[in-house]
């Protein structure tokens, strides 16, 4: 990656290793499994699918890769558990990029964040498509193989739309293998490598089975209907409440960390929070005596929540 991206962007991308992608990454010194859920690895999965779609469409690989990393480069620590109703990522992207890349590149990156289809060039369209579709699959597969929720707890309609072969023994064995890699062997590196492979294969199958490889799905009403069903009726009702609150304690993060920091930093908050990692933010609130060590301990993600509190829903 580093040799294909501008030096400043390659450096900025490394910060995403310590930014929440699915499960809260902080504290790195605690449960090592949390490192499997970083924003950095989300972007690598988006980039892989976007490059594949770009190859199908004969797009510039360098441009697709650039937009892949730009689309999430300015996320705050704790991401979705801190930004909601507090930060407009699309508005901030142009500030973040200003003076480093062309104004048109900044506009394209902001248009990806806003999902403003008519404004997107072909490379940006490939990245937006990859970001949307990758999210469907990584959130579902993380919930099963990371958080230990049985696929039988997920709605059949969603699994069918995703083209998950949950009746296939080989597929279930792959999910079990991933669960054991992360939760028994604590092998984050192998889990991430094999998880990424499964996400890529699943996204390509989804696009192929729904005939979304032959024409631009972003122009298809059927694609947006599927997206609405999976996002609004499935992820927001089934996955996000479990992950954002029961696992990641999102409301507590907002109350005891984010809101006090925004009040204290004022207008400089956006600039600082797009530079800080989650460890940086926690160090700041401790230094400023905004929280206690006991409160910070309570922010640790409860990755084993289902096993401890809802064992009847466990996958393994």
C-alpha positions as CSV (number, residue, x, y, z in Angstrom):
1,X,0.0,0.0,0.0
2,X,2.6,2.5,1.1
3,X,4.4,2.6,-2.3
4,X,1.1,3.3,-4.1
5,X,-0.2,6.1,-1.9
6,X,1.1,9.6,-1.1
7,X,3.4,9.5,1.9
8,X,1.1,11.6,4.0
9,X,-1.9,9.3,3.2
10,X,0.0,6.2,3.9
11,X,1.0,7.6,7.3
12,X,-2.6,8.7,8.1
13,X,-3.9,5.3,7.1
14,X,-1.9,3.7,9.8
15,X,-3.9,5.6,12.4
16,X,-7.0,3.6,11.3
17,X,-5.5,0.5,12.9
18,X,-6.5,2.1,16.2
19,X,-9.9,3.3,15.1
20,X,-13.1,1.3,15.6
21,X,-14.4,-0.4,12.5
22,X,-17.0,-2.8,14.0
23,X,-16.1,-3.5,17.6
24,X,-14.3,-0.9,19.7
25,X,-10.5,-1.2,19.2
26,X,-9.5,0.4,22.5
27,X,-7.8,-0.7,24.7
28,X,-5.1,-2.3,22.7
29,X,-3.4,-3.6,25.9
30,X,-6.5,-5.5,26.8
31,X,-8.3,-8.2,24.8
32,X,-6.2,-8.9,21.7
33,X,-9.3,-9.9,19.8
34,X,-10.4,-6.3,19.6
35,X,-7.6,-5.6,17.1
36,X,-9.4,-7.8,14.5
37,X,-12.2,-5.2,14.1
38,X,-10.2,-2.1,13.1
39,X,-11.2,0.6,10.6
40,X,-7.9,-0.1,8.8
41,X,-8.9,-3.7,7.9
42,X,-12.3,-2.5,6.8
43,X,-10.7,-0.2,4.3
44,X,-8.4,-3.0,3.1
45,X,-11.5,-5.1,2.4
46,X,-13.2,-2.2,0.6
47,X,-10.1,-1.7,-1.5
48,X,-9.9,-5.3,-2.5
49,X,-13.5,-5.4,-3.8
50,X,-13.2,-2.0,-5.4
51,X,-10.0,-3.0,-7.2
52,X,-11.7,-6.2,-8.4
53,X,-14.7,-4.2,-9.7
54,X,-12.3,-1.7,-11.2
55,X,-10.5,-4.5,-13.1
56,X,-13.9,-5.6,-14.5
57,X,-14.5,-2.0,-15.7
58,X,-10.9,-1.3,-16.7
59,X,-10.4,1.5,-14.3
60,X,-7.2,3.0,-13.0
61,X,-6.0,0.9,-10.1
62,X,-4.2,3.8,-8.5
63,X,-7.3,6.0,-8.6
64,X,-9.5,3.3,-7.1
65,X,-6.9,2.6,-4.4
66,X,-6.6,6.3,-3.6
67,X,-10.4,6.8,-3.2
68,X,-10.6,3.6,-1.1
69,X,-8.3,5.0,1.5
70,X,-9.7,8.5,1.3
71,X,-13.3,7.5,2.0
72,X,-12.6,6.6,5.7
73,X,-9.4,8.5,6.4
74,X,-10.9,11.1,8.7
75,X,-12.9,8.9,11.0
76,X,-13.0,9.8,14.7
77,X,-11.8,7.5,17.5
78,X,-14.7,5.1,18.4
79,X,-16.2,6.0,15.0
80,X,-19.9,5.2,14.8
81,X,-20.1,5.2,18.6
82,X,-18.8,8.8,18.8
83,X,-19.7,10.6,15.5
84,X,-23.5,10.2,15.4
85,X,-25.1,13.7,15.4
86,X,-21.8,15.2,16.3
87,X,-19.7,15.1,13.1
88,X,-20.3,15.3,9.4
89,X,-17.6,13.2,7.9
90,X,-18.4,14.3,4.3
91,X,-18.1,18.0,5.2
92,X,-14.8,17.4,6.9
93,X,-13.2,15.4,4.2
94,X,-12.4,18.4,2.0
95,X,-10.8,20.2,4.9
96,X,-8.7,17.1,5.7
97,X,-7.5,16.7,2.1
98,X,-7.1,20.4,1.3
99,X,-3.7,21.3,0.0
100,X,-2.6,17.7,-0.2
101,X,-4.5,16.6,-3.3
102,X,-6.5,18.3,-6.0
103,X,-9.8,20.0,-5.2
104,X,-11.5,17.6,-7.6
105,X,-10.2,14.6,-5.7
106,X,-11.4,16.1,-2.5
107,X,-14.9,16.7,-4.0
108,X,-15.0,13.1,-5.2
109,X,-14.1,11.8,-1.8
110,X,-16.8,13.9,-0.2
111,X,-19.3,12.7,-2.7
112,X,-18.5,9.1,-1.8
113,X,-19.3,9.9,1.8
114,X,-22.5,11.6,0.8
115,X,-23.5,8.8,-1.6
116,X,-24.1,11.5,-4.2
117,X,-24.2,9.3,-7.3
118,X,-24.4,11.8,-10.1
119,X,-21.2,13.6,-8.9
120,X,-19.1,10.4,-8.8
121,X,-16.6,9.5,-11.5
122,X,-16.2,5.7,-12.4
123,X,-13.4,5.0,-9.8
124,X,-15.4,6.7,-7.0
125,X,-18.5,4.7,-8.0
126,X,-16.5,1.5,-7.7
127,X,-15.4,2.5,-4.2
128,X,-18.9,3.5,-3.0
129,X,-20.3,0.2,-4.3
130,X,-17.5,-1.7,-2.5
131,X,-18.0,0.2,0.7
132,X,-21.8,-0.5,0.8
133,X,-21.5,-4.2,-0.1
134,X,-18.5,-4.9,2.1
135,X,-20.4,-3.5,5.1
136,X,-23.3,-6.0,4.6
137,X,-20.9,-9.0,4.8
138,X,-18.3,-8.0,7.3
139,X,-20.9,-6.9,9.9
140,X,-22.8,-10.2,9.5
141,X,-19.7,-12.4,9.5
142,X,-18.2,-10.5,12.4
143,X,-21.4,-11.0,14.4
144,X,-21.2,-14.8,13.8
145,X,-17.5,-15.5,13.9
146,X,-16.4,-12.8,16.3
147,X,-19.4,-12.2,18.6
148,X,-20.6,-15.8,18.5
149,X,-24.2,-15.2,17.4
150,X,-25.8,-18.3,15.7
151,X,-26.8,-17.8,12.0
152,X,-30.2,-19.2,13.1
153,X,-30.7,-16.0,15.0
154,X,-30.5,-13.9,11.8
155,X,-33.6,-13.4,9.5
156,X,-33.9,-15.8,6.6
157,X,-34.7,-12.9,4.2
158,X,-31.5,-11.2,4.9
159,X,-29.4,-14.3,4.6
160,X,-31.1,-15.1,1.3
161,X,-30.4,-11.7,-0.1
162,X,-26.8,-12.0,1.0
163,X,-26.7,-15.4,-0.7
164,X,-25.2,-17.0,2.4
165,X,-25.3,-20.8,2.0
166,X,-26.1,-21.4,5.7
167,X,-27.4,-24.9,4.8
168,X,-24.0,-25.9,3.4
169,X,-21.8,-27.9,5.8
170,X,-18.6,-26.6,4.2
171,X,-19.7,-23.0,4.7
172,X,-20.6,-23.6,8.3
173,X,-17.3,-25.3,9.0
174,X,-15.5,-22.3,7.6
175,X,-17.4,-20.0,10.0
176,X,-16.6,-22.4,12.9
177,X,-12.9,-22.4,11.9
178,X,-12.9,-18.6,12.0
179,X,-14.6,-18.5,15.3
180,X,-12.0,-20.8,16.8
181,X,-9.1,-18.9,15.3
182,X,-10.2,-15.7,17.0
183,X,-11.9,-16.8,20.2
184,X,-9.9,-19.9,21.2
185,X,-6.5,-19.5,19.5
186,X,-6.5,-15.6,19.7
187,X,-4.7,-15.6,16.4
188,X,-5.8,-12.2,15.1
189,X,-3.4,-12.2,12.1
190,X,-4.7,-15.5,10.7
191,X,-8.3,-14.7,11.5
192,X,-8.0,-11.4,9.7
193,X,-6.4,-12.9,6.6
194,X,-9.0,-15.7,6.3
195,X,-11.9,-13.5,7.3
196,X,-10.9,-11.0,4.5
197,X,-10.8,-13.9,2.0
198,X,-14.3,-15.0,3.0
199,X,-15.7,-11.4,2.8
200,X,-14.2,-11.0,-0.7
201,X,-15.6,-14.3,-2.0
202,X,-19.0,-13.5,-0.5
203,X,-19.2,-10.0,-1.9
204,X,-18.2,-11.2,-5.4
205,X,-20.9,-14.0,-5.2
206,X,-23.5,-11.5,-4.1
207,X,-22.7,-9.2,-7.0
208,X,-22.7,-12.0,-9.5
209,X,-25.8,-13.8,-8.3
210,X,-27.8,-10.5,-8.3
211,X,-26.4,-9.7,-11.8
212,X,-24.8,-6.5,-10.5
213,X,-21.5,-7.1,-12.3
214,X,-22.9,-6.5,-15.8
215,X,-24.1,-2.9,-15.2
216,X,-23.5,-0.3,-12.6
217,X,-25.7,-1.3,-9.6
218,X,-25.7,2.3,-8.3
219,X,-28.1,3.1,-11.1
220,X,-30.3,0.2,-10.2
221,X,-33.5,0.6,-8.2
222,X,-33.3,-3.0,-7.2
223,X,-29.8,-2.5,-5.7
224,X,-31.0,0.3,-3.6
225,X,-34.1,-1.7,-2.6
226,X,-31.8,-4.5,-1.4
227,X,-29.6,-2.0,0.3
228,X,-32.6,-0.5,2.2
229,X,-33.8,-4.0,3.3
230,X,-30.3,-5.0,4.5
231,X,-29.4,-1.7,6.1
232,X,-32.7,-0.5,7.6
233,X,-34.6,-3.7,8.3
234,X,-31.7,-6.0,9.1
235,X,-28.5,-4.4,10.2
236,X,-30.0,-1.5,12.1
237,X,-32.5,-3.7,13.9
238,X,-30.6,-6.9,14.4
239,X,-26.9,-6.2,14.4
240,X,-26.2,-2.5,15.5
241,X,-28.1,-2.6,18.8
242,X,-26.3,-5.7,19.8
243,X,-22.9,-4.5,18.7
244,X,-23.0,-0.8,19.4
245,X,-24.5,-0.9,22.9
246,X,-24.2,-4.4,24.4
247,X,-20.8,-5.1,23.1
248,X,-19.2,-1.6,22.6
249,X,-21.1,0.4,25.3
250,X,-21.6,3.2,22.8
251,X,-23.9,5.4,25.0
252,X,-21.3,5.3,27.8
253,X,-18.6,6.3,25.4
254,X,-20.6,9.2,24.2
255,X,-21.6,10.4,27.7
256,X,-18.3,10.0,29.6
257,X,-15.7,10.6,26.8
258,X,-17.0,12.2,23.6
259,X,-19.3,14.9,25.0
260,X,-16.9,16.2,27.6
261,X,-14.0,16.2,25.1
262,X,-16.1,18.1,22.5
263,X,-17.1,20.7,25.2
264,X,-13.5,21.1,26.3
265,X,-11.9,21.3,22.8
266,X,-14.5,23.5,21.2
267,X,-13.8,24.4,17.6
268,X,-10.5,22.5,17.5
269,X,-12.3,19.2,18.3
270,X,-12.7,18.1,14.6
271,X,-9.1,18.6,13.7
272,X,-7.7,16.8,16.8
273,X,-10.1,13.9,16.6
274,X,-9.2,13.2,13.0
275,X,-5.6,12.9,14.1
276,X,-6.0,11.0,17.4
277,X,-6.2,7.2,17.9
278,X,-8.5,5.8,20.5
279,X,-5.5,5.4,22.8
280,X,-4.7,9.1,22.3
281,X,-8.3,10.1,23.2
282,X,-8.3,7.9,26.3
283,X,-4.9,9.3,27.4
284,X,-6.3,12.8,26.9
285,X,-9.5,12.3,29.1
286,X,-7.4,10.7,31.8
287,X,-4.8,13.5,31.7
288,X,-7.6,16.1,31.9
289,X,-9.3,14.1,34.8
290,X,-12.5,13.8,32.8
291,X,-12.8,10.1,33.6
292,X,-11.3,7.7,36.1
293,X,-9.3,4.5,35.4
294,X,-12.3,2.5,36.5
295,X,-14.5,4.2,33.9
296,X,-12.0,3.5,31.2
297,X,-12.0,-0.1,32.2
298,X,-15.8,-0.1,31.8
299,X,-15.3,1.0,28.2
300,X,-13.7,-2.2,27.2
301,X,-15.7,-4.1,24.6
302,X,-17.6,-7.1,26.0
303,X,-16.8,-9.4,23.1
304,X,-18.1,-12.4,25.0
305,X,-21.5,-10.8,25.7
306,X,-23.6,-13.4,24.0
307,X,-21.8,-16.3,25.6
308,X,-22.1,-14.7,29.0
309,X,-25.6,-13.2,29.0
310,X,-27.5,-14.8,26.1
311,X,-26.0,-18.3,25.8
312,X,-29.0,-19.7,24.0
313,X,-28.1,-17.6,21.0
314,X,-24.5,-18.8,20.7
315,X,-23.1,-20.2,17.5
316,X,-20.6,-22.4,19.3
